[in-house]
Amino acid sequence: MDVRIGIVQSMKELDIELPADADREKVLSDIEAALADEAKILWLTDRKGRQVGVPSAKVAYIELDPPAGDRRVGFGLA
């Protein structure tokens, strides 16, 4: 699962690749808990075991990859 985090007043974004076995619901709840309090730091661990911390007050947006079943391949209109 990939997590993309936009930072306030920055043109760049963080792109973090989480382990394949990362629990999507747990990641979402961790993100929501960190963003609920601007004094907290959002900590995520990537697939190589590195920890990335972002002050929640500096987060502009967060994008998560869709669940594996929702990914579409091809040129369909539906």
NORURTA-V997852 format. One record per pair of residues at least 24 apart in sequence whose C-alpha atoms are under 10 Angstrom apart, sorted by the first residue. I is the first residue (numbers start at 0). J is the second residue. If there is no record, write none. Layout:
i = (I & I)
j = (J & J)
This chain:
i = (0 & 0 & 0 & 0 & 0 & 0 & 0 & 0 & 1 & 1 & 1 & 1 & 1 & 1 & 2 & 2 & 2 & 2 & 2 & 2 & 2 & 3 & 3 & 3 & 3 & 3 & 4 & 4 & 4 & 4 & 4 & 4 & 4 & 4 & 5 & 5 & 5 & 5 & 5 & 5 & 6 & 6 & 6 & 6 & 6 & 6 & 6 & 6 & 6 & 7 & 7 & 7 & 7 & 7 & 8 & 8 & 8 & 9 & 9 & 12 & 12 & 12 & 12 & 13 & 13 & 13 & 14 & 14 & 14 & 15 & 15 & 15 & 15 & 15 & 15 & 15 & 15 & 16 & 16 & 16 & 16 & 16 & 16 & 17 & 17 & 17 & 17 & 17 & 17 & 17 & 18 & 18 & 18 & 18 & 18 & 19 & 19 & 20 & 21 & 21 & 23 & 23 & 23 & 23 & 26 & 27 & 30 & 30 & 31 & 34)
j = (26 & 45 & 46 & 63 & 64 & 65 & 66 & 67 & 45 & 46 & 62 & 63 & 64 & 65 & 26 & 43 & 45 & 61 & 62 & 63 & 64 & 60 & 61 & 62 & 63 & 64 & 53 & 57 & 58 & 59 & 60 & 61 & 62 & 63 & 57 & 58 & 59 & 60 & 61 & 62 & 53 & 54 & 55 & 56 & 57 & 58 & 59 & 60 & 61 & 56 & 57 & 58 & 59 & 60 & 57 & 58 & 59 & 57 & 59 & 58 & 59 & 60 & 61 & 51 & 53 & 61 & 45 & 61 & 62 & 43 & 44 & 45 & 46 & 49 & 50 & 51 & 63 & 43 & 44 & 45 & 46 & 47 & 64 & 43 & 44 & 45 & 46 & 47 & 48 & 49 & 44 & 45 & 46 & 47 & 48 & 45 & 46 & 46 & 45 & 46 & 63 & 64 & 65 & 66 & 63 & 63 & 55 & 61 & 55 & 58)
